[in-house]
């Protein structure tokens, strides 16, 4: 069964590129959201992973979105952001952060890691992924 991934990113070119990578890696996209309202409207228990930027069309709402997706829907959340310092020590319930820019090989490593974690497997995280321990 393929992994379903929601992309929360307000820069359309980046979002479409990430969605193409998700498909290239054999996963399904749950769509693209550019703010809190659209992210929560697309959210469901059927989504496995969310890749969430910090600064979106409605401001720095990424951390709140990530927290809600994790708490309310059981989604594994990875922040993909050029501003990881805005996340401080981490966001409750979320896995970690990946600093932009991100290439295909790094995104594949991170998605493989998140999927393994979701299955309860113990593997080492990719070097570029900063894990939150909360």
C-alpha positions in Angstrom: 0.0 0.0 0.0 1.6 3.3 -1.0 2.2 6.1 1.5 0.0 9.2 1.2 1.8 12.5 1.6 0.3 16.0 2.1 2.5 18.9 1.0 2.0 22.2 2.9 3.9 24.8 1.0 2.9 28.2 -0.3 5.5 28.6 -3.1 3.7 26.8 -5.9 6.9 25.9 -7.9 8.4 24.2 -4.9 5.2 22.5 -4.0 4.7 21.1 -7.5 8.3 20.0 -7.6 7.9 18.2 -4.2 4.7 16.6 -5.4 6.5 15.3 -8.5 9.2 13.8 -6.3 6.6 12.1 -4.1 5.1 10.5 -7.2 8.5 9.6 -8.6 9.3 7.8 -5.4 6.1 5.7 -5.7 4.0 7.5 -3.1 0.6 9.2 -3.5 0.0 12.9 -3.0 -2.9 14.0 -0.8 -2.6 17.4 -2.5 -1.0 20.7 -1.9 -2.1 23.3 0.7 -0.7 26.8 1.1 -2.2 27.9 4.4 -3.8 26.6 7.6 -7.3 26.5 6.3 -6.5 24.5 3.2 -4.1 22.1 5.1 -6.8 21.3 7.7 -9.4 20.9 5.0 -7.3 18.3 3.2 -6.3 16.5 6.4 -7.6 13.1 7.2 -6.7 9.8 8.9 -5.8 8.4 5.4 -2.7 10.7 5.2 0.5 9.1 6.5 3.0 11.9 6.2 2.9 15.7 5.9 5.8 17.8 4.6 5.2 21.3 6.1 6.9 24.6 5.5 7.0 27.1 8.4 6.1 30.3 6.6 3.0 30.0 4.5 0.5 32.2 2.7 -1.2 33.1 6.1 2.1 33.7 8.0 4.2 31.5 10.2 1.4 29.0 10.7 3.4 25.9 9.8 4.2 24.9 13.4 0.5 25.1 14.4 -0.5 23.1 11.3 2.1 20.4 12.0 1.0 20.1 15.7 -2.7 19.8 14.7 -2.0 17.3 11.9 0.0 15.1 14.3 -2.4 15.4 17.3 -5.7 15.3 15.5 -5.0 12.9 12.6 -1.9 10.9 13.6 0.1 12.2 10.7 3.9 12.0 10.8 5.0 15.6 10.2 8.4 16.7 8.9 9.0 20.4 8.5 10.8 21.4 5.2 11.8 25.0 5.7 14.5 27.5 5.0 13.9 28.8 8.5 14.5 25.9 10.9 15.4 28.3 13.7 11.8 29.4 13.9 11.0 25.9 15.2 13.1 26.4 18.3 13.5 23.1 20.1 10.8 21.4 18.2 7.0 21.2 17.8 5.0 18.8 20.0 4.0 15.6 18.2 6.1 16.2 15.1 9.2 14.3 14.0 11.7 16.9 12.9 12.9 19.4 10.4 14.8 19.4 7.1 16.4 22.5 5.9 15.8 23.8 2.4 17.0 23.4 -0.3 16.2 19.7 -0.5 17.2 17.5 -3.4 15.6 14.2 -4.5 18.1 11.9 -2.7 17.6 13.7 0.6 13.9 13.7 0.4 13.9 10.0 -0.5 16.1 9.3 2.6 13.7 11.3 4.8 10.6 9.7 3.5 12.1 6.2 3.8 13.0 7.1 7.4 9.5 8.4 8.3 7.8 5.4 6.7 10.0 3.0 8.7 9.3 4.9 11.9 5.5 4.8 11.1 5.9 1.0 10.8 7.7 0.8 14.2 11.1 0.0 12.7 14.3 1.2 14.3 16.6 2.8 11.7 19.1 5.7 11.9 17.7 9.0 10.7 19.3 10.8 7.7 22.1 13.1 8.7 20.3 16.3 7.4 17.1 15.5 9.4 17.0 17.3 12.8 14.8 15.2 15.0 12.6 16.6 17.8 12.4 14.7 21.0 9.1 15.7 22.7 
